[in-house]
Amino acid sequence: MNNIMILMPYKHNGSWVFDDAAVGLCKDPVVVGIDNMIDQMVRDIPNAENGFKLTFSATAFTGHNIRLEWRRPEAGGNWYFSPKLEMEGWLCPALYKYFHGHPISR
């Protein structure tokens, strides 16, 4: 079964953040490379800095356009690589509010 989730990232003080009251997050920052991935992913979306719909899952789903591959743990979070973007980024421990353990895609 595929559990698809949605967040609405937006820019706050020049950084990508997201809110999710359901898991107790407010202006949670997206940093260390993932912010650069988002910049690339939304470059053709008008006004994306005001918010855009980010649909994600531990497994591929119809219509997905970016896949992240797990690389290694660090500082409570995990490093992922996007083959399409040829970029690496770190997802913080907030990831565990959405997944039991870290999703691994190979």
N, CA, C and O atoms as a GROMACS GRO file, in nm:
protein
  424
    1MET      N    1   0.083  -0.119   0.000
    1MET     CA    2   0.000   0.000   0.000
    1MET      C    3   0.088   0.125   0.000
    1MET      O    4   0.191   0.129   0.067
    2ASN      N    5   0.046   0.225  -0.074
    2ASN     CA    6   0.123   0.348  -0.088
    2ASN      C    7   0.059   0.456  -0.002
    2ASN      O    8  -0.058   0.490  -0.021
    3ASN      N    9   0.133   0.512   0.093
    3ASN     CA   10   0.084   0.617   0.179
    3ASN      C   11   0.137   0.750   0.126
    3ASN      O   12   0.252   0.785   0.150
    4ILE      N   13   0.053   0.823   0.055
    4ILE     CA   14   0.093   0.951  -0.004
    4ILE      C   15   0.058   1.063   0.093
    4ILE      O   16  -0.051   1.068   0.149
    5MET      N   17   0.156   1.154   0.113
    5MET     CA   18   0.140   1.266   0.203
    5MET      C   19   0.164   1.396   0.127
    5MET      O   20   0.226   1.396   0.021
    6ILE      N   21   0.114   1.506   0.182
    6ILE     CA   22   0.127   1.637   0.116
    6ILE      C   23   0.173   1.741   0.219
    6ILE      O   24   0.121   1.748   0.330
    7LEU      N   25   0.271   1.821   0.178
    7LEU     CA   26   0.315   1.938   0.255
    7LEU      C   27   0.306   2.059   0.163
    7LEU      O   28   0.300   2.045   0.041
    8MET      N   29   0.307   2.177   0.221
    8MET     CA   30   0.302   2.301   0.144
    8MET      C   31   0.421   2.389   0.183
    8MET      O   32   0.405   2.485   0.258
    9PRO      N   33   0.541   2.358   0.131
    9PRO     CA   34   0.658   2.440   0.163
    9PRO      C   35   0.642   2.582   0.107
    9PRO      O   36   0.574   2.604   0.006
   10TYR      N   37   0.705   2.678   0.174
   10TYR     CA   38   0.705   2.818   0.133
   10TYR      C   39   0.832   2.882   0.186
   10TYR      O   40   0.899   2.827   0.273
   11LYS      N   41   0.864   2.999   0.133
   11LYS     CA   42   0.984   3.069   0.180
   11LYS      C   43   0.948   3.164   0.293
   11LYS      O   44   0.849   3.237   0.286
   12HIS      N   45   1.030   3.160   0.397
   12HIS     CA   46   1.015   3.249   0.513
   12HIS      C   47   1.154   3.302   0.544
   12HIS      O   48   1.246   3.225   0.572
   13ASN      N   49   1.171   3.432   0.540
   13ASN     CA   50   1.301   3.496   0.562
   13ASN      C   51   1.409   3.435   0.472
   13ASN      O   52   1.523   3.416   0.514
   14GLY      N   53   1.372   3.405   0.348
   14GLY     CA   54   1.467   3.355   0.250
   14GLY      C   55   1.496   3.206   0.254
   14GLY      O   56   1.576   3.157   0.175
   15SER      N   57   1.433   3.133   0.346
   15SER     CA   58   1.457   2.989   0.357
   15SER      C   59   1.327   2.912   0.334
   15SER      O   60   1.219   2.960   0.368
   16TRP      N   61   1.340   2.792   0.277
   16TRP     CA   62   1.224   2.705   0.261
   16TRP      C   63   1.186   2.646   0.397
   16TRP      O   64   1.272   2.595   0.469
   17VAL      N   65   1.059   2.655   0.431
   17VAL     CA   66   1.005   2.600   0.556
   17VAL      C   67   0.870   2.534   0.525
   17VAL      O   68   0.816   2.550   0.415
   18PHE      N   69   0.818   2.461   0.622
   18PHE     CA   70   0.683   2.406   0.608
   18PHE      C   71   0.620   2.396   0.745
   18PHE      O   72   0.689   2.389   0.847
   19ASP      N   73   0.488   2.396   0.746
   19ASP     CA   74   0.409   2.381   0.867
   19ASP      C   75   0.330   2.251   0.856
   19ASP      O   76   0.286   2.213   0.747
   20ASP      N   77   0.314   2.185   0.968
   20ASP     CA   78   0.225   2.069   0.972
   20ASP      C   79   0.176   2.054   1.115
   20ASP      O   80   0.240   1.987   1.197
   21ALA      N   81   0.064   2.117   1.144
   21ALA     CA   82   0.008   2.115   1.279
   21ALA      C   83  -0.020   1.973   1.327
   21ALA      O   84  -0.013   1.945   1.447
   22ALA      N   85  -0.051   1.883   1.234
   22ALA     CA   86  -0.084   1.745   1.271
   22ALA      C   87   0.032   1.674   1.341
   22ALA      O   88   0.010   1.583   1.421
   23VAL      N   89   0.155   1.717   1.312
   23VAL     CA   90   0.271   1.654   1.377
   23VAL      C   91   0.352   1.755   1.460
   23VAL      O   92   0.463   1.726   1.502
   24GLY      N   93   0.294   1.874   1.483
   24GLY     CA   94   0.355   1.972   1.571
   24GLY      C   95   0.470   2.052   1.511
   24GLY      O   96   0.560   2.094   1.584
   25LEU      N   97   0.469   2.074   1.379
   25LEU     CA   98   0.576   2.149   1.316
   25LEU      C   99   0.526   2.284   1.265
   25LEU      O  100   0.419   2.292   1.204
   26CYS      N  101   0.603   2.388   1.291
   26CYS     CA  102   0.570   2.523   1.244
   26CYS      C  103   0.699   2.588   1.194
   26CYS      O  104   0.796   2.599   1.269
   27LYS      N  105   0.699   2.630   1.070
   27LYS     CA  106   0.816   2.690   1.007
   27LYS      C  107   0.940   2.602   1.022
   27LYS      O  108   1.049   2.651   1.048
   28ASP      N  109   0.920   2.472   1.004
   28ASP     CA  110   1.032   2.379   1.012
   28ASP      C  111   1.120   2.401   0.888
   28ASP      O  112   1.072   2.390   0.776
   29PRO      N  113   1.248   2.432   0.908
   29PRO     CA  114   1.334   2.465   0.793
   29PRO      C  115   1.376   2.343   0.713
   29PRO      O  116   1.395   2.234   0.766
   30VAL      N  117   1.390   2.366   0.583
   30VAL     CA  118   1.441   2.265   0.490
   30VAL      C  119   1.581   2.314   0.451
   30VAL      O  120   1.594   2.419   0.387
   31VAL      N  121   1.684   2.240   0.488
   31VAL     CA  122   1.821   2.290   0.476
   31VAL      C  123   1.915   2.187   0.415
   31VAL      O  124   1.873   2.078   0.374
   32VAL      N  125   2.040   2.222   0.410
   32VAL     CA  126   2.153   2.136   0.375
   32VAL      C  127   2.129   2.058   0.246
   32VAL      O  128   2.127   1.935   0.245
   33GLY      N  129   2.110   2.132   0.137
   33GLY     CA  130   2.099   2.069   0.007
   33GLY      C  131   1.957   2.042  -0.039
   33GLY      O  132   1.927   2.054  -0.158
   34ILE      N  133   1.869   2.006   0.053
   34ILE     CA  134   1.730   1.983   0.014
   34ILE      C  135   1.668   2.116  -0.031
   34ILE      O  136   1.586   2.118  -0.122
   35ASP      N  137   1.708   2.227   0.031
   35ASP     CA  138   1.661   2.359  -0.011
   35ASP      C  139   1.702   2.387  -0.156
   35ASP      O  140   1.623   2.445  -0.231
   36ASN      N  141   1.822   2.348  -0.193
   36ASN     CA  142   1.868   2.367  -0.332
   36ASN      C  143   1.790   2.278  -0.428
   36ASN      O  144   1.761   2.318  -0.541
   37MET      N  145   1.756   2.156  -0.384
   37MET     CA  146   1.674   2.068  -0.467
   37MET      C  147   1.537   2.133  -0.491
   37MET      O  148   1.487   2.132  -0.604
   38ILE      N  149   1.478   2.187  -0.385
   38ILE     CA  150   1.348   2.252  -0.399
   38ILE      C  151   1.358   2.368  -0.497
   38ILE      O  152   1.271   2.385  -0.583
   39ASP      N  153   1.463   2.449  -0.486
   39ASP     CA  154   1.482   2.559  -0.581
   39ASP      C  155   1.478   2.508  -0.724
   39ASP      O  156   1.415   2.570  -0.810
   40GLN      N  157   1.545   2.398  -0.752
   40GLN     CA  158   1.547   2.341  -0.887
   40GLN      C  159   1.410   2.286  -0.927
   40GLN      O  160   1.366   2.304  -1.040
   41MET      N  161   1.344   2.219  -0.834
   41MET     CA  162   1.215   2.157  -0.864
   41MET      C  163   1.107   2.260  -0.897
   41MET      O  164   1.018   2.232  -0.977
   42VAL      N  165   1.113   2.377  -0.836
   42VAL     CA  166   1.004   2.475  -0.851
   42VAL      C  167   1.041   2.592  -0.943
   42VAL      O  168   0.966   2.689  -0.953
   43ARG      N  169   1.154   2.585  -1.008
   43ARG     CA  170   1.200   2.700  -1.087
   43ARG      C  171   1.100   2.745  -1.192
   43ARG      O  172   1.100   2.862  -1.231
   44ASP      N  173   1.014   2.655  -1.240
   44ASP     CA  174   0.915   2.692  -1.341
   44ASP      C  175   0.774   2.709  -1.284
   44ASP      O  176   0.677   2.722  -1.359
   45ILE      N  177   0.762   2.709  -1.152
   45ILE     CA  178   0.631   2.728  -1.088
   45ILE      C  179   0.620   2.874  -1.044
   45ILE      O  180   0.693   2.916  -0.954
   46PRO      N  181   0.530   2.951  -1.104
   46PRO     CA  182   0.515   3.092  -1.064
   46PRO      C  183   0.479   3.105  -0.917
   46PRO      O  184   0.393   3.034  -0.866
   47ASN      N  185   0.546   3.196  -0.849
   47ASN     CA  186   0.518   3.230  -0.709
   47ASN      C  187   0.532   3.112  -0.614
   47ASN      O  188   0.467   3.109  -0.510
   48ALA      N  189   0.616   3.015  -0.647
   48ALA     CA  190   0.634   2.897  -0.560
   48ALA      C  191   0.679   2.937  -0.420
   48ALA      O  192   0.648   2.868  -0.323
   49GLU      N  193   0.752   3.047  -0.410
   49GLU     CA  194   0.799   3.090  -0.278
   49GLU      C  195   0.685   3.122  -0.182
   49GLU      O  196   0.705   3.126  -0.060
   50ASN      N  197   0.565   3.143  -0.235
   50ASN     CA  198   0.447   3.167  -0.152
   50ASN      C  199   0.379   3.038  -0.108
   50ASN      O  200   0.283   3.040  -0.031
   51GLY      N  201   0.429   2.925  -0.159
   51GLY     CA  202   0.375   2.794  -0.124
   51GLY      C  203   0.345   2.712  -0.247
   51GLY      O  204   0.294   2.763  -0.347
   52PHE      N  205   0.377   2.585  -0.240
   52PHE     CA  206   0.345   2.492  -0.347
   52PHE      C  207   0.315   2.357  -0.284
   52PHE      O  208   0.354   2.331  -0.170
   53LYS      N  209   0.246   2.273  -0.357
   53LYS     CA  210   0.208   2.141  -0.306
   53LYS      C  211   0.320   2.041  -0.332
   53LYS      O  212   0.356   2.016  -0.447
   54LEU      N  213   0.374   1.984  -0.227
   54LEU     CA  214   0.478   1.881  -0.234
   54LEU      C  215   0.414   1.748  -0.193
   54LEU      O  216   0.381   1.728  -0.076
   55THR      N  217   0.399   1.659  -0.288
   55THR     CA  218   0.340   1.528  -0.263
   55THR      C  219   0.454   1.428  -0.251
   55THR      O  220   0.542   1.425  -0.337
   56PHE      N  221   0.454   1.346  -0.144
   56PHE     CA  222   0.566   1.255  -0.123
   56PHE      C  223   0.519   1.124  -0.062
   56PHE      O  224   0.410   1.115  -0.005
   57SER      N  225   0.604   1.024  -0.075
   57SER     CA  226   0.573   0.890  -0.026
   57SER      C  227   0.704   0.813  -0.010
   57SER      O  228   0.806   0.852  -0.067
   58ALA      N  229   0.701   0.706   0.065
   58ALA     CA  230   0.818   0.620   0.080
   58ALA      C  231   0.842   0.538  -0.046
   58ALA      O  232   0.953   0.488  -0.068
   59THR      N  233   0.739   0.524  -0.130
   59THR     CA  234   0.752   0.446  -0.252
   59THR      C  235   0.707   0.531  -0.372
   59THR      O  236   0.632   0.628  -0.356
   60ALA      N  237   0.753   0.494  -0.489
   60ALA     CA  238   0.715   0.566  -0.610
   60ALA      C  239   0.564   0.558  -0.631
   60ALA      O  240   0.501   0.458  -0.597
   61PHE      N  241   0.508   0.663  -0.688
   61PHE     CA  242   0.366   0.666  -0.720
   61PHE      C  243   0.348   0.729  -0.857
   61PHE      O  244   0.436   0.801  -0.905
   62THR      N  245   0.235   0.702  -0.920
   62THR     CA  246   0.207   0.755  -1.052
   62THR      C  247   0.217   0.907  -1.051
   62THR      O  248   0.154   0.973  -0.969
   63GLY      N  249   0.295   0.960  -1.143
   63GLY     CA  250   0.310   1.104  -1.153
   63GLY      C  251   0.429   1.162  -1.077
   63GLY      O  252   0.455   1.282  -1.085
   64HIS      N  253   0.501   1.078  -1.002
   64HIS     CA  254   0.616   1.134  -0.930
   64HIS      C  255   0.721   1.180  -1.030
   64HIS      O  256   0.732   1.124  -1.139
   65ASN      N  257   0.798   1.284  -0.994
   65ASN     CA  258   0.900   1.330  -1.086
   65ASN      C  259   1.039   1.342  -1.024
   65ASN      O  260   1.135   1.372  -1.095
   66ILE      N  261   1.051   1.321  -0.897
   66ILE     CA  262   1.182   1.320  -0.830
   66ILE      C  263   1.187   1.199  -0.738
   66ILE      O  264   1.093   1.172  -0.663
   67ARG      N  265   1.297   1.127  -0.744
   67ARG     CA  266   1.319   1.013  -0.654
   67ARG      C  267   1.445   1.042  -0.574
   67ARG      O  268   1.547   1.085  -0.629
   68LEU      N  269   1.437   1.019  -0.444
   68LEU     CA  270   1.554   1.035  -0.358
   68LEU      C  271   1.604   0.897  -0.314
   68LEU      O  272   1.524   0.812  -0.275
   69GLU      N  273   1.732   0.878  -0.322
   69GLU     CA  274   1.795   0.752  -0.279
   69GLU      C  275   1.868   0.776  -0.148
   69GLU      O  276   1.948   0.869  -0.136
   70TRP      N  277   1.841   0.691  -0.050
   70TRP     CA  278   1.908   0.701   0.079
   70TRP      C  279   2.057   0.673   0.064
   70TRP      O  280   2.097   0.581  -0.008
   71ARG      N  281   2.138   0.753   0.132
   71ARG     CA  282   2.283   0.734   0.128
   71ARG      C  283   2.340   0.693   0.264
   71ARG      O  284   2.410   0.592   0.274
   72ARG      N  285   2.311   0.773   0.368
   72ARG     CA  286   2.372   0.745   0.498
   72ARG      C  287   2.305   0.830   0.607
   72ARG      O  288   2.248   0.935   0.579
   73PRO      N  289   2.313   0.782   0.733
   73PRO     CA  290   2.260   0.862   0.844
   73PRO      C  291   2.366   0.963   0.890
   73PRO      O  292   2.485   0.943   0.872
   74GLU      N  293   2.319   1.071   0.948
   74GLU     CA  294   2.410   1.169   1.010
   74GLU      C  295   2.330   1.264   1.099
   74GLU      O  296   2.226   1.314   1.058
   75ALA      N  297   2.379   1.287   1.218
   75ALA     CA  298   2.324   1.387   1.311
   75ALA      C  299   2.174   1.372   1.332
   75ALA      O  300   2.102   1.471   1.341
   76GLY      N  301   2.127   1.249   1.340
   76GLY     CA  302   1.986   1.224   1.365
   76GLY      C  303   1.898   1.226   1.242
   76GLY      O  304   1.782   1.185   1.247
   77GLY      N  305   1.953   1.273   1.130
   77GLY     CA  306   1.880   1.276   1.004
   77GLY      C  307   1.945   1.181   0.904
   77GLY      O  308   2.022   1.093   0.942
   78ASN      N  309   1.913   1.199   0.778
   78ASN     CA  310   1.965   1.111   0.674
   78ASN      C  311   1.997   1.188   0.547
   78ASN      O  312   1.926   1.282   0.510
   79TRP      N  313   2.104   1.148   0.480
   79TRP     CA  314   2.143   1.204   0.352
   79TRP      C  315   2.077   1.126   0.240
   79TRP      O  316   2.072   1.003   0.242
   80TYR      N  317   2.026   1.200   0.140
   80TYR     CA  318   1.963   1.143   0.022
   80TYR      C  319   2.024   1.204  -0.103
   80TYR      O  320   2.076   1.316  -0.100
   81PHE      N  321   2.017   1.129  -0.214
   81PHE     CA  322   2.068   1.174  -0.342
   81PHE      C  323   1.957   1.168  -0.446
   81PHE      O  324   1.881   1.071  -0.451
   82SER      N  325   1.947   1.272  -0.528
   82SER     CA  326   1.852   1.274  -0.639
   82SER      C  327   1.929   1.250  -0.768
   82SER      O  328   2.004   1.336  -0.812
   83PRO      N  329   1.910   1.133  -0.831
   83PRO     CA  330   1.977   1.108  -0.959
   83PRO      C  331   1.935   1.209  -1.066
   83PRO      O  332   2.018   1.252  -1.147
   84LYS      N  333   1.809   1.247  -1.068
   84LYS     CA  334   1.759   1.340  -1.171
   84LYS      C  335   1.825   1.477  -1.157
   84LYS      O  336   1.865   1.537  -1.257
   85LEU      N  337   1.835   1.526  -1.034
   85LEU     CA  338   1.894   1.658  -1.011
   85LEU      C  339   2.045   1.653  -0.993
   85LEU      O  340   2.113   1.756  -0.997
   86GLU      N  341   2.097   1.532  -0.973
   86GLU     CA  342   2.240   1.512  -0.943
   86GLU      C  343   2.282   1.598  -0.823
   86GLU      O  344   2.384   1.667  -0.826
   87MET      N  345   2.200   1.589  -0.717
   87MET     CA  346   2.224   1.667  -0.596
   87MET      C  347   2.202   1.578  -0.474
   87MET      O  348   2.124   1.482  -0.478
   88GLU      N  349   2.272   1.611  -0.367
   88GLU     CA  350   2.257   1.541  -0.240
   88GLU      C  351   2.207   1.640  -0.136
   88GLU      O  352   2.241   1.758  -0.139
   89GLY      N  353   2.125   1.590  -0.043
   89GLY     CA  354   2.074   1.675   0.063
   89GLY      C  355   2.041   1.595   0.187
   89GLY      O  356   2.025   1.473   0.182
   90TRP      N  357   2.032   1.664   0.298
   90TRP     CA  358   2.007   1.603   0.429
   90TRP      C  359   1.865   1.632   0.472
   90TRP      O  360   1.821   1.747   0.471
   91LEU      N  361   1.792   1.528   0.511
   91LEU     CA  362   1.659   1.543   0.568
   91LEU      C  363   1.670   1.526   0.719
   91LEU      O  364   1.723   1.426   0.768
   92CYS      N  365   1.619   1.625   0.792
   92CYS     CA  366   1.634   1.628   0.938
   92CYS      C  367   1.546   1.523   1.005
   92CYS      O  368   1.468   1.455   0.938
   93PRO      N  369   1.560   1.508   1.137
   93PRO     CA  370   1.481   1.409   1.211
   93PRO      C  371   1.329   1.428   1.202
   93PRO      O  372   1.255   1.338   1.240
   94ALA      N  373   1.282   1.541   1.152
   94ALA     CA  374   1.137   1.558   1.131
   94ALA      C  375   1.084   1.453   1.035
   94ALA      O  376   0.964   1.424   1.034
   95LEU      N  377   1.172   1.395   0.955
   95LEU     CA  378   1.134   1.286   0.863
   95LEU      C  379   1.063   1.173   0.938
   95LEU      O  380   0.972   1.110   0.884
   96TYR      N  381   1.105   1.149   1.064
   96TYR     CA  382   1.047   1.039   1.141
   96TYR      C  383   0.904   1.067   1.187
   96TYR      O  384   0.837   0.977   1.238
   97LYS      N  385   0.857   1.191   1.169
   97LYS     CA  386   0.717   1.220   1.197
   97LYS      C  387   0.627   1.167   1.086
   97LYS      O  388   0.505   1.159   1.102
   98TYR      N  389   0.689   1.130   0.974
   98TYR     CA  390   0.614   1.081   0.859
   98TYR      C  391   0.642   0.935   0.825
   98TYR      O  392   0.559   0.869   0.762
   99PHE      N  393   0.757   0.885   0.867
   99PHE     CA  394   0.796   0.748   0.835
   99PHE      C  395   0.852   0.678   0.958
   99PHE      O  396   0.915   0.742   1.042
  100HIS      N  397   0.829   0.548   0.968
  100HIS     CA  398   0.893   0.465   1.071
  100HIS      C  399   1.027   0.425   1.015
  100HIS      O  400   1.034   0.348   0.920
  101GLY      N  401   1.134   0.476   1.072
  101GLY     CA  402   1.265   0.458   1.013
  101GLY      C  403   1.278   0.551   0.894
  101GLY      O  404   1.194   0.638   0.874
  102HIS      N  405   1.381   0.532   0.815
  102HIS     CA  406   1.397   0.617   0.698
  102HIS      C  407   1.363   0.538   0.571
  102HIS      O  408   1.399   0.421   0.559
  103PRO      N  409   1.293   0.602   0.479
  103PRO     CA  410   1.264   0.532   0.354
  103PRO      C  411   1.392   0.509   0.275
  103PRO      O  412   1.478   0.597   0.270
  104ILE      N  413   1.405   0.393   0.215
  104ILE     CA  414   1.522   0.361   0.136
  104ILE      C  415   1.478   0.329  -0.006
  104ILE      O  416   1.395   0.240  -0.028
  105SER      N  417   1.533   0.401  -0.101
  105SER     CA  418   1.505   0.374  -0.242
  105SER      C  419   1.637   0.346  -0.310
  105SER      O  420   1.731   0.425  -0.299
  106ARG      N  421   1.645   0.236  -0.380
  106ARG     CA  422   1.768   0.200  -0.453
  106ARG      C  423   1.735   0.175  -0.597
  106ARG      O  424   1.825   0.143  -0.676
   0.00000   0.00000   0.00000
